[in-house]
Amino acid sequence: MSPAYLDCEEALRLVHRFLGEEGESVEHLALREHLESCRPCHSVYLDSVGAAAALGRARRRLREEGEKNARRATQRRLALGGASPPNQRRRRNLRILFLPALAIFAIVQFQNAFGAAPRADLAVISGPVAMPEMLIEQPGTVLPMERGDWCATAPGASARLVVGRSEVHLGSLTRVMLEDTRPLRLRFGQGTLVLNGPATVTSSVGVIEVAEGRARLTFENAILNAECLSGRLAGWNTEGGREFVAGEEAVFYY
């Protein structure tokens, strides 16, 4: 049975309703048909799936951390129950000594999470490289990038984007837009990227998240190829998603 035609409003309603559910109902098939023909709705769907996946990973990490803390608390109670008074005093003294270090660590973590966003610097390896309202031809030139800025390399040109611990190498005929710096998020238009995570790369046909390690991405003729060089990465589109480890690759297309 051929699914009924959907307009954008109905497609977005189904995105929010069925995100995360399983099944192949008529509405699912109609939604998929609409997403394959409407790029704006397809982009909203990918962003929604990315947000849901990130939320799921965060919840899993919090649950694992809670279980780990509970085990540690149980071990501490058991250890203190059979400890002699001198051992208890030594433990208290050690805790007092470590309190300043823990306070400094907490301050650093807070600044990393809520402080100023990491700086994004684009270094020209070989030009020309285009940015908003400018064309850079001199190798070695380093310019800052802001959220919403794009850059594009000419044939034979290359550049390197550094954001905090993340580094992205742009090959020839590559175009990207900087969406965010904490964490690094890029909109991939075309070309070749070799990047060290953590980073998320969004294209019109799929989303790639490099949690750790290194990956090579190529995007040409609406076909996105993702190769995990080290560590692990995750990729998803309207068909679903999965994780990859070193040596594995995936292809995404309409």
DRENRO-107998 format. One record per residue: residue in one letter; x, y negated, z of N, C-alpha, C in turn. Coordinates in steps of 0.05 Angstrom, whole numbers, padded with zeros to 5 digits, always signed. Each point is the difference from the previous one (the first is absolute). Layout:
BEGIN
AXYZXYZXYZ;...
//
This chain:
BEGIN
M+00017+00024+00000-00017-00024+00000+00018-00025+00000;S-00006-00018-00018+00016-00024-00002-00008-00020+00022;P+00019-00011+00016-00007-00018+00021-00010-00027-00011;A-00018-00013+00015-00011-00026-00009+00021-00021+00001;Y-00004-00021-00017+00019-00022-00001-00002-00017+00026;L+00023-00009+00010+00000-00016+00025+00010-00028-00007;D-00011-00020+00013+00012-00027-00002+00020-00003+00023;C+00015-00023+00000+00022-00004+00019-00010+00000+00029;E-00023-00013+00005-00010-00001+00027-00006+00028+00011;E-00013+00017-00016-00006+00027+00009+00025+00016+00003;A+00020-00004-00018+00025+00015+00003+00014-00006+00025;L+00002-00026+00007+00013-00008+00025-00014+00011+00025;R-00027+00001-00002-00015+00011+00022+00007+00030+00004;L+00003+00014-00022+00007+00028+00002+00028+00004+00010;V+00018-00018-00008+00028+00001+00010+00000+00000+00030;H-00014-00019+00012-00001-00002+00029-00015+00023+00013;R-00020+00010-00014-00017+00022+00012+00014+00027-00001;F+00013+00005-00022+00011+00027-00004+00030+00002+00005;L+00013-00021+00007+00029+00001+00005+00006+00020+00022;G+00016+00020-00006+00007+00020+00019-00017+00024+00001;E-00023+00000-00015-00018+00024+00000+00008+00019-00023;E-00009+00024+00002+00006+00020-00021-00026+00006-00015;G+00003+00013-00023-00023+00007-00016+00000-00011-00027;E-00017+00011-00018-00002-00009-00027-00029-00005-00007;S-00014-00017+00015-00027-00006-00006-00002-00017-00024;V-00025-00005-00010-00004-00017-00023+00011-00028+00005;E-00004-00009+00025+00009-00027+00006+00031-00001-00001;H+00013+00021+00010+00029+00001-00003+00009-00002-00029;L-00013+00016-00017+00008+00001-00028-00006-00027-00013;A-00022-00013+00007-00007-00026-00011+00021-00021+00010;L+00008+00002+00025+00020-00018+00010+00026+00003-00014;R+00009+00025-00004+00025+00005-00014-00001-00011-00029;E-00023+00005-00013-00003-00010-00028+00002-00031-00001;H-00012-00013+00020+00001-00029+00001+00029-00010+00005;L+00013+00013+00020+00027-00009+00007+00019+00004-00024;E-00004+00020-00016+00018+00005-00023-00004-00021-00021;S-00023-00013-00001-00006-00020-00021+00002-00029+00010;C+00001-00004+00027+00000-00027+00011+00025-00004+00017;R+00020-00015-00010+00025-00004+00014-00003-00015+00026;P-00017-00022+00001-00002-00014+00026-00011+00019+00022;C-00020+00015-00005-00011+00019+00020+00021+00022+00006;H+00014+00008-00020+00021+00020+00004+00021-00010+00019;S+00008-00026-00003+00020-00012+00017-00010-00002+00029;V-00026-00007+00003-00012-00001+00027+00000+00028+00013;Y-00006+00020-00016-00001+00027+00010+00028+00009+00010;L+00021-00006-00016+00027+00007+00008+00008-00014+00026;D-00006-00026+00002+00007-00014+00024-00015+00011+00024;S-00025+00008-00004-00016+00012+00022+00012+00026+00009;V+00007+00017-00020+00012+00026+00007+00026-00004+00014;G+00016-00020-00009+00026-00005+00014-00004-00008+00029;A-00020-00018+00004-00005-00009+00027-00010+00023+00018;A-00017+00017-00011-00010+00023+00015+00022+00020+00007;A+00018+00004-00020+00022+00018+00006+00019-00011+00021;A+00006-00026-00002+00017-00012+00021-00013+00001+00027;L-00026-00004+00002-00015+00002+00025+00002+00028+00011;G-00004+00020-00017+00002+00028+00008+00027+00007+00011;R+00021-00010-00013+00027+00006+00009+00005-00014+00027;A-00010-00025+00003+00004-00014+00026-00014+00015+00022;R-00025+00009-00005-00015+00015+00020+00015+00026+00008;R+00011+00014-00020+00015+00024+00006+00024-00005+00017;R+00015-00022-00007+00024-00007+00016-00008-00007+00028;L-00022-00015+00004-00009-00007+00027-00007+00025+00015;R-00014+00019-00013-00008+00024+00014+00024+00017+00008;E+00019+00002-00019+00024+00015+00007+00016-00013+00022;E+00001-00027+00000+00015-00014+00021-00014+00004+00027;G-00027-00001+00000-00015+00005+00024+00005+00028+00012;E+00000+00020-00018+00005+00027+00009+00028+00003+00011;K+00020-00014-00013+00027+00002+00009+00003-00014+00028;N-00013-00023+00003+00001-00014+00026-00013+00017+00022;A-00022+00014-00006-00013+00017+00020+00018+00023+00008;R+00014+00012-00019+00019+00021+00007+00023-00010+00018;R+00010-00024-00007+00021-00011+00016-00009-00006+00028;A-00024-00011+00003-00011-00006+00026-00003+00026+00017;T-00009+00021-00013-00002+00026+00015+00027+00010+00009;Q+00020-00002-00018+00027+00009+00007+00011-00017+00023;R-00005-00026+00000+00010-00017+00021-00013+00007+00027;R-00027+00005-00001-00013+00008+00025+00011+00026+00012;L+00004+00019-00018+00011+00026+00009+00028-00003+00011;A+00017-00017-00014+00027-00004+00009+00001-00015+00027;L-00017-00020+00004+00000-00015+00025-00011+00017+00023;G-00018+00018-00007-00012+00017+00022+00020+00018+00013;G+00020+00008-00015+00020+00018+00012+00027-00013+00005;A+00001-00027-00002+00025-00014+00004+00005-00007+00029;S+00024-00002+00007+00007-00008+00027+00000-00030+00002;P-00002-00012+00024+00000-00030+00002+00024-00013-00013;P+00025+00010+00003+00022-00014-00014-00003+00000-00031;N-00011+00022-00011-00004+00000-00029-00021-00020-00008;Q-00021-00003+00017-00021-00020-00006+00012-00028+00001;R+00018-00006+00019+00012-00026+00002+00017-00006-00025;R+00015+00021-00009+00016-00004-00024-00017-00006-00024;R-00023+00014-00002-00018-00006-00023-00011-00028+00002;R-00007-00009+00023-00010-00028+00003+00022-00020-00007;N+00024+00005+00008+00022-00018-00006+00005-00001-00031;L-00001+00023-00013+00003+00000-00029-00022-00015-00014;R-00025+00003+00010-00022-00015-00012+00005-00030+00003;I+00009-00008+00023+00005-00029+00004+00022-00010-00019;L+00021+00016-00004+00021-00008-00018-00009-00002-00029;F-00019+00017-00008-00009+00000-00028-00022-00020-00005;L-00012-00011+00020-00022-00019-00004+00008-00024-00018;P+00023-00013+00006+00007-00023-00018+00003+00008-00029;A+00013+00024-00005+00004+00009-00027-00027+00006-00014;L-00019+00011+00015-00026+00006-00011-00015-00026-00006;A+00004-00020+00017-00013-00026-00005+00011-00013-00026;I+00026+00001-00003+00012-00011-00024-00010+00015-00025;F-00001+00026+00002-00009+00017-00023-00029-00008-00007;A-00017-00004+00021-00028-00007-00005-00002-00027-00014;I+00017-00019+00008-00001-00027-00012+00008+00002-00030;V+00021+00016-00005+00009+00003-00028-00021+00013-00017;Q-00013+00021+00011-00022+00013-00015-00023-00019-00005;F-00007-00016+00020-00021-00019-00004+00006-00020-00022;Q+00025-00010+00000+00008-00019-00020+00000+00012-00028;N+00008+00026-00002-00001+00013-00026-00028+00004-00010;A-00019+00005+00019-00027+00005-00008-00016-00025-00005;F+00004-00021+00016-00017-00024-00001+00016-00025-00006;G+00026+00002-00003+00015-00024-00006-00001-00008-00029;A+00019-00016-00008+00001-00010-00028+00003+00024-00019;A-00013-00002-00023+00001+00021-00020+00028+00002-00011;P+00010+00025-00007+00026+00003-00011+00004-00017-00026;R+00024-00009-00004+00006-00016-00024+00003+00018-00024;A-00009-00009-00023+00002+00014-00025+00019-00015-00018;D+00022+00013-00008+00020-00012-00018+00003+00016-00025;L-00001-00014-00023+00004+00013-00026+00028-00008-00010;A+00017+00021-00005+00027-00005-00010+00001+00009-00029;V+00009-00017-00018+00003+00007-00029+00025+00015-00004;I-00002+00025-00010+00024+00016-00006+00009-00007-00028;S-00018+00000-00019+00006-00008-00027-00025-00013-00012;G+00003-00023-00011-00023-00015-00010-00007+00006-00029;P-00021-00014-00009-00016-00019+00015-00023+00013+00016;V-00007-00013+00022-00022+00008+00017-00019-00023+00003;A-00026+00005-00005-00020-00022+00002-00014+00001+00027;M-00005-00024+00011-00016-00004+00024-00019-00023-00006;P-00019-00006+00018-00019-00022-00005+00015-00026-00007;E-00005-00010-00024+00011-00026-00009+00030-00001-00002;M+00013+00023-00003+00029+00000-00004+00010+00025-00014;L+00023-00003-00012+00014+00023-00013+00029+00000+00009;I+00008+00021+00013+00027+00002+00012+00017+00018-00017;E+00023-00011-00010+00018+00016-00017+00026+00005+00014;Q+00008-00015+00020+00026+00003+00013+00000+00024+00019;P+00017+00021-00005+00002+00022+00019+00009-00009+00027;G-00010+00012+00021+00008-00008+00027-00018-00020+00013;T-00018-00012-00016-00019-00020+00011-00019+00014+00019;V-00004-00012+00024-00018+00011+00020-00022-00021+00006;L-00025+00008-00003-00022-00018+00004-00021+00012+00019;P-00013-00016+00017-00021+00012+00017-00025+00004-00015;M-00015+00020+00008-00027+00006-00011-00020-00003+00022;E-00023-00011-00007-00023-00002+00019-00022+00019-00008;R-00018+00005+00018-00023+00017-00007-00016-00012-00023;G-00006+00016-00020-00014-00009-00023+00019-00007-00023;D+00026-00002+00005+00020-00004-00022+00004+00025-00016;W+00005-00004-00026+00006+00023-00017+00028-00004-00012;C+00012+00021-00010+00025-00002-00014+00000+00021-00022;A+00015-00005-00022+00000+00018-00023+00028-00001-00011;T+00011+00024-00007+00026+00002-00012-00002+00003-00031;A+00019-00012-00014+00000+00001-00029+00013+00027-00008;P+00000+00006-00026+00014+00025-00009+00029-00001+00008;G+00010+00021+00012+00027+00002+00009+00006-00014+00026;A-00019-00014+00012+00005-00014+00025-00008+00017+00024;S+00010-00008+00023-00007+00014+00025+00003-00019+00023;A-00014+00008+00022+00001-00017+00024-00004+00017+00025;R+00005-00011+00023-00004+00014+00026-00016-00017+00019;L-00021+00012+00011-00017-00014+00020+00006+00012+00027;V+00007-00017+00020+00005+00010+00027-00019-00013+00019;V-00014+00017+00015-00020-00009+00020+00005+00016+00026;G+00013-00012+00020+00006+00015+00024+00017+00024-00006;R-00009+00024+00009+00014+00025-00005-00006+00012-00028;S-00019-00012-00014-00008+00011-00026+00015-00013-00022;E+00007+00015-00020+00015-00010-00024-00012+00012-00025;V-00005-00017-00020-00012+00009-00025+00018-00009-00023;H+00007+00019-00017+00015-00006-00025-00019-00001-00023;L+00000-00023-00015-00017-00003-00023+00016+00005-00025;G-00009+00019-00016+00014+00006-00025-00009-00018-00022;S+00009+00007-00024-00007-00016-00024-00030-00001-00005;L-00010-00022-00010-00028-00004-00007-00019+00009+00022;T+00005-00011+00024-00016+00007+00024-00013-00025+00010;R-00025+00003+00008-00015-00023+00011-00014+00009+00026;V+00004-00015+00021-00012+00005+00026-00010-00026+00013;M-00019+00003+00018-00009-00023+00016+00003+00007+00029;L+00010-00019+00016+00003+00004+00029-00027-00005+00014;E-00012+00021+00011-00026-00004+00014+00004-00005+00030;D+00020+00012+00012+00004-00004+00029+00029+00009+00006;T+00010-00009+00023+00027+00007+00009+00001+00016+00025;R-00022+00002+00015-00001+00015+00024-00025+00017+00002;P+00000+00025-00009+00023+00013-00014+00001-00009-00029;L+00022+00007-00013+00004-00008-00028-00022+00013-00017;R-00013-00017-00016-00022+00010-00018+00003-00014-00027;L+00002+00015-00022+00004-00011-00026-00023+00009-00019;R-00007-00018-00018-00018+00007-00022+00017+00005-00025;F-00002+00024-00011+00018+00010-00021-00014-00004-00027;G+00011-00017-00017-00012-00005-00026+00010+00019-00022;Q+00027+00004-00001+00012+00017-00019+00030+00003+00006;G+00013+00020-00012+00029+00003+00002+00009+00022+00018;T+00024-00004+00013+00012+00020+00016+00009-00012+00027;L-00006+00013+00022+00008-00008+00027+00014+00023+00013;V+00022-00006+00014+00013+00019+00018+00001-00014+00027;L-00013+00012+00020-00004-00014+00025+00006+00017+00024;N+00010-00013+00021+00004+00012+00026-00023-00010+00018;G-00014+00019+00012-00023-00008+00017+00009-00012+00026;P-00020-00008+00016-00029+00003-00005-00011-00020-00020;A-00017+00008-00017-00012-00018-00020-00025+00014-00012;T-00019-00017-00008-00024+00009-00014-00001-00013-00027;V-00004+00015-00021-00002-00010-00027-00027+00007-00012;T-00015-00021-00008-00027+00003-00011+00000-00005-00030;S-00012+00017-00015-00003-00004-00029-00029+00003-00007;S-00007-00003-00026-00027+00002-00009-00010+00029+00000;V+00019+00020+00002-00008+00028-00002+00006+00016+00026;G+00013-00012+00019+00006+00015+00024+00016-00016+00020;V+00002+00010+00024+00015-00013+00022+00021+00019+00010;I+00025-00011+00003+00022+00016+00010+00010-00013+00026;E+00003+00016+00021+00010-00009+00025+00026+00015+00007;V+00022-00014+00001+00026+00012+00008+00003-00004+00030;A-00006+00020+00016+00002-00003+00029+00029-00001+00008;E+00017+00016-00012+00029+00001+00007+00014+00012-00024;G+00026-00007-00003+00016+00011-00021-00001-00017-00025;R+00004+00013-00023+00004-00014-00026-00018+00012-00021;A-00010-00017-00018-00018+00009-00022+00006-00015-00025;R-00007+00013-00023+00002-00013-00026-00028+00000-00012;L-00009-00024-00009-00027-00003-00012+00003-00011-00028;T-00014+00011-00019-00001-00012-00027-00030-00003-00007;F-00006-00022-00013-00028-00006-00007+00000-00012-00028;E-00010+00017-00019-00001-00008-00028-00025+00011-00012;N-00014-00016-00017-00024+00009-00014-00021+00012+00019;A-00004-00013+00023-00020+00008+00020+00006+00028+00011;I+00025+00009+00000+00008+00025+00012+00021-00006+00021;L-00005+00008+00025+00018-00005+00022+00013+00026+00008;N+00027+00001-00001+00015+00023+00008+00015-00006+00025;A-00003+00016+00021+00013-00004+00026+00017+00024+00007;E+00026-00005+00005+00019+00021+00006+00012-00006+00028;C-00002+00020+00018+00011-00003+00027+00030+00009-00002;L+00018-00019+00005+00029+00006-00001+00010+00010+00027;S-00011-00011+00022+00007+00009+00027-00023-00008+00018;G-00001+00012+00024-00021-00007+00019-00027+00011-00009;R-00020-00017+00002-00027+00009-00008-00016-00024-00009;L-00019+00005-00017-00019-00020-00010-00027+00012-00003;A-00020-00018-00002-00028+00008-00004-00011-00015-00024;G-00018+00013-00014-00012-00013-00023-00029+00008-00002;W-00017-00018-00009-00028+00006-00003-00013-00018-00022;N-00022+00010-00011-00017-00015-00019-00028+00010+00004;T-00017-00004-00021-00029+00007+00003-00004+00031+00003;E+00020+00015-00008-00002+00030+00001+00008+00010+00028;G+00012-00016+00017+00009+00009+00026+00029-00008+00004;G+00014+00014+00018+00028-00007+00006+00014+00023+00013;R+00026-00003+00003+00017+00021+00013+00027-00013+00007;E+00015+00015+00016+00027-00009+00007+00021+00015-00016;F+00023-00012-00004+00022+00012-00015+00026-00002+00015;V+00017+00019-00004+00027+00000+00013+00021-00001-00022;A+00025-00002+00008+00022-00003-00019-00001+00021-00022;G+00003-00009-00025+00000+00019-00023-00027+00003-00013;E-00021-00009+00013-00027+00002-00012-00008-00026-00013;E-00018+00002-00020-00010-00024-00013-00029+00004-00008;A-00013-00023-00006-00028+00001-00007-00005-00020-00022;V-00022+00004-00016-00007-00018-00022-00029-00008+00005;F-00005-00027-00002-00027-00011+00004-00008-00015-00026;Y-00025+00003-00008-00010-00013-00024-00030-00001+00002;Y-00012-00015-00018-00029-00002-00001-00012+00027-00009;
//
